Amino acid sequence: MANALQQAMDSVQPALQSAMNSVQPVLNQLTGAAQTTNTKPSQPIKLYSHAGGPNPWKVAIILNELQLPYTTEIMDFGDLKKEPFESVNPNGRVPAIEDPNTGLTLWESGAIIEYLLETYDKSGTLSYLTGKEKWEAKCWLHFQTSGQGPYYGQRAWFMLYHPAKIDSCLDRYAAEIRRVLGVINAHLKKNGNQQFLVGDKCTYADLAMVPWHWLLLQKPFIMGEEFGAEWKREWPEAWAWNERLQARPAVVKAREARADAMGKR
């Protein structure tokens, strides 16, 4: 009995294997499609923002690029470090988001951007899903959050808000802004005057840099109104790169929304 059963199983094994071989490519295609099709949230994501602060507008640009529905609540600085907002972000800063589609509340712009990409950009519209480019983009995002934003922000603070003018602080952060632009310029130039920071397409790594550059080329002109000419002259590759980014419809939409929020249009 046992031998007869084994012989029967052995006889059908080739047919089963042949059937699996013919079906597997179809399964692979279906699985791949499921993994690389962007999902659209059924309910709008809520973005907590501020009119002037650049970091929330980084998130707005990503939301615009991915064409995700969202609403924006413009916060006053005085309401950030108290309830109810501290229950949204214990650090009392913007941006923060509430996503009713997943039930998540998140804060810190870099973390929010990574979440939006992982959740809603399965096809890699603004990112690379594999390879060295995937990790290089993360390097540039962390450079933005640790090396661009803080230095530009400190220059803005000591120029606009600090009660006493301290030349050494202004000079230090001006030098850092020039250094950051030099880093970007050298990278683009070294890689054959490539159009974007990573690979051959615009990614979140490029877009995260955009709103802080508004402070250089628009009011409050934290490096002075003539700095645009210096940038174009001294770091031309970085200038052309920024011009490409500023012309993107998602960036224009965010820039105009910020101008409306600031009452400047």
N, C-alpha and C positions, 0 to 999 in steps of 0.2 A: 504493500500500500504506500509506504513512504517513498519507495523507489519510483513508483508510478507518478506520485505527486511531484517529485523532484524533476522527473523527465518532462512533465507537463509544463512546469515553471520554466525549465530551460528552453523549451520549444517556443514559448511566447516572449522570452526576454529580448531577442533581436527585434521583434515587431514593436515592442514597447519602446525600446531605445530609439528605433527609427522614428516612431511617432513623436517622441520628446525632441529629437533633433530637428524635426520639421516645425514644431510648435515654438521652440525656444526663441528663435529670432523675433517672432511676433510678440512674445512675452517681453523680450528685451525692449522692443520699440514702445510697447505700451507703458512699461515701467519708466523708461527714459522720458517719455512724454509727460508722465505724471510728475517726475522730479524736476522738469525744466519748464513747466508751464507756470507763469506767474498767477498767483491768486489775488483777487481783488477783495478788499474788505467790504462787507455789506453795510457796515455802519461807519460814519466818519470818525477818524482819529482826532482826539482833542490835543492841540498843541498850545502849551503855555509859553508865551513869548514876551518880549519887551521891545518897544519901538526902536531904541538905539542900539542895544546890545547885539553884537554880531552873532553870537553862538546860536540863538534860536533860529536865525535865518539860514544857517547851515542846514538845519533839519527841514525847514520849509522848502529849500531848494531840492533836497532829496525827495520829499513828498511830491513836489511838482514834477520832477523828472520821471518818477514812477507812476504819475497820474493817479495817486491815491487820494480818496476823499478825506478832507480834514477841515476842522474849524480851528480858529485861532482866538485865544483869549489874551489880549495885551494886558500885562500886569504892570502895576506901579511898583517901584523898588520898595516903597514903604510897606507893601503887603506881602513881601516875599518871606521875611524872617519871622513870621507869626502864623498862627492857625487862621484859616484852614489850609493854607498852602504848605505849611511844614509837614502836613500829613501826606502831601503829594511828593515833596522833595525835602527830606530832613535837613539838607544843606541850605535850603532857602535860596536857591538860584534857579534861573531859567537857562536852558529849556527843560521842560518835562513834558511827557505825553501820557495820556490815558487812552488805551486801545480797548474799546468795548468788545471788539471781535475776539480778543484773546483773554480779556480780563486783566491785562498787565498795566501797571503804572511804572514808568521808567524815567530816569533822570540822568544827566550828563550827556552832552551832545554826541560824544564818540560812541557811547554805549547805545544810544538811541539809533544812530545811523547804522551800526552793526545789526541791531535788531530788525530794523526796517528792511535791510538787504536780505538777511537770512529768512525773514518771514514772507516778504512780498516780492523779492527779486530772484526767484528760483532760476530764471533763464540767464542771469548774469548781464542784465541790461547795463548796470553801472559797476559791475565787478567782474572779476575772474573767478571761476568756480574751482579751478585746479591749477597746478603748475606754479612756477616761481612767481608769476604775476600776482597770484592770490595773496601771497605773503608779502610781496613788495608793496602792494597797495596798503596793507595793514601798517607797514613801516611808515609810510608817508602820512597816514591818518594819525598815528601816534606822534609823529614829528609835528603835525599841525597842532595837536592838543597840548603838547608839552613845549614846543619850540617856537611856534608862530603866535598862537593866541595869547599866551602869557606875556610875551615881550611887547607885542603890539598893545595889549591891554594896559601894561604898566606905563608905557609911553603916554597913552591916553589919560591915565589917572594923574600922572605928575604934571601933565600939560593942562588938564581941564579942571581937576577937582582938588588936588592937593592945596592946602591953604598957603603954603610957602613955595616959591619957585626955587628948586634945587637943581642947579645946572649940571652937577655931576650925574644925577639920576636921569635927567633928560638926555644927556650925552650918551650914557650907557645904553639906554633903550633905543635911541636912534641908531647907535652902532649895531645893535642886535637886529634891528629891522633890516638894515643894509646887509648884514651877514646872511639873514634868512633868504633875502632875494638873491644874493650871490650863490647860495647853496642850490636854489632852484635853477638858476641860470646855468650854473656849471653842469648840473645833471642833464638838463635838456641839451646843452651844447655837446657834452661828451658822448651822448648817445645819438649823434648824427642829427642834431637839431630836431629831435622828435617832437611831435605835436603835444603830447601829454606826458604826465609823470610816469605812467606805467603802461607798457605795451603799446598798442596802436589805437586805443580808443579812450574817450573821456570816462573816468571812473569817479567814484565817491572821493578818492584821494585828491583829485584835482578840485572838485566842487567844494570840499570842506574848507579850502583856502580862501574861497571867493569873498565872503562877507567881511573878513578882516581887511581886505584890500580896499573895500569901500572907504574905510577910515583914512586911507592915504590919498584917494583921488576925489573924494567928496567931502563936504563938511562933516566933521570938524577939521579936516586936513591936518592930522596929528604930526605930519612931518613938514608942514608948510605948503602953501598953495603952488609953489614952484617944483615940488618934489616929483611930480609926474614927468617933467622934462629930464630930471636926473635919472629916474628909473629907466626911461626909454633909451637914454644915452649909455648908461653904465651896464645895464642888464637887458639887452635887447631881446634875447630869447625868452626871458621871463616876462617881458612886456608883451610880446606877441602871444605867448601862452595865455596871459591874463585877458587880453583882448578877445581871444577865441572863447574863453569861458564866459566873459561878460555878455557876449552876444547871444548866448543860448536862451531860448524862450523861457525855460524854467527859471533861469537866473534873472532875466528881465522881469518876470512876473513877481518874484520875491523882492527884487529891488524896488519895484513900484509899490508893492504892498507896504514895505518899510517906509517909503517916503510918505505914503498916505497916513501911516500910523504916527509918523513924526510931524504931520501937518506941513510937509514941505512941498506938496504938489498943488 
